[in-house]
Amino acid sequence: QVHLVESGGGLVRAGGSLRLSCTASGSTSGINVMGWFRQAPGKQRELVASIRIDGTATYAEYVKGRAVISTDNARATVALQMNSLKPEDTGVYLCYCRRWARGDESWGQGTQVTVSS
């Protein structure tokens, strides 16, 4: 089992930046993908960005050019740098990871990001 803990959320004004971090513990050796989803009030959970163990990154269209995801496989951490934040970026940002060999995924509790206009 993998345990994920996020940090770095908070309140920021539109146009500002935030860096979210997530640290995995437990059975981390089999992690193939780590990333971030977000959930805004009244909306479905949606992918923000993900990164594979080989460094291949995927971004949602709405954050392309404004976000950079990075990972430190040795430390089992994933970070998300978000710039030029907009009020519509407000939501709970959840870290996740997937282990293909085991066919499972794990989720963190989430960290709140609030962008004021």
N, C-alpha and C positions, 0 to 999 in steps of 0.2 A: 504494500500500500504506500501511496505517496501523499505526503502532507504539504500543502502549499500555503504560504503566508505572503500577503501583499502589503506594500507600504507605498507612501508617496502621494496619496490623494490629498485633496484639499480644495480650498476656495481660491479661484484665480479670476482675474478680470479678462474679458475678451481681448484676444491678441497676445495673451501671456503664454507661458510654457509650464509644463509639469513633467516630471520624470517619475514613472511608476516602476517599482521593483517587485520581484516575486522570487522567493527562495523555496526550493523544494527540499524535503527531507524524507527519510525512509528509504524505500526501494527505488532509488533514482537511477540506477545503472541502466535500466531498460527504457528510459525515456527517449522517444523519437521526435516528438514535437512538443513545443511549448508555445504559449501565446496568450492573447487577451481577447475577451469578449466584453461587451458592455450591455447594460440594460437600463434604458431610460424609463421613467414612470409611464405606465400605460402602453409600453411598446415591447416587442419581442426582443429577446436576447440576440445580439448580432456580433459577428466577428469584427474585430478591429484589425488585428494583425497576428500572424503566427510565424514561427521559424522552426525549420527542421534542424536536426542535429548536424547536417552537412552545411548549414548556414543559409539554405534557401529560404527566403522570406516572402510572405504573401501579405498584401495590404488590402483592406477594403477601399473601394473607390473614394469614399468620402474622406479618407485620411491620407491618401497618396500625396506625397510632397510636403506633408505636415507632420509625419510621424516616422520614427526610426525604431525598429525593434532589434534587440541584440541579445545574445546569450553567452553565458560562460558555462560550457558543458561540464567543466571540471568541478565547478561549484554548484551546478544545477540551479542557476539563476537565469531569469529573463527580465529584461528591462524594456520599457517603452517610453521613449522621449516624444512628447507631443508638443508641437509649436503652433503658433497662430490659432490658439483655441477659440472656439465659437460657443455661444450659449447652447447650441444644439448638441455639443459634445458632453453636456451634463448627463451624469448617470453613474451607476455603480459599475466599476471596472473589475472584472473577474479574471484571475489567472487560471489557466488550465494546462494540463499536459496529457499526452497520450503515449501509451506503450503498445506498439503494434503487436509484439509477440504475445502479449497477454490479452490483447483486445480490450483494454480498459482505459478509462480516462479519470482524471482527478480534478477537482475544482477547489479554488480558494474561497474564502468567505466574501471577498470583494472589498474594494476601497472606493469611497465616494469621491467623485470629481464634480465640482460645481463651478460653472463658468458664468460669471455675471456680465451683464451687458453694460 
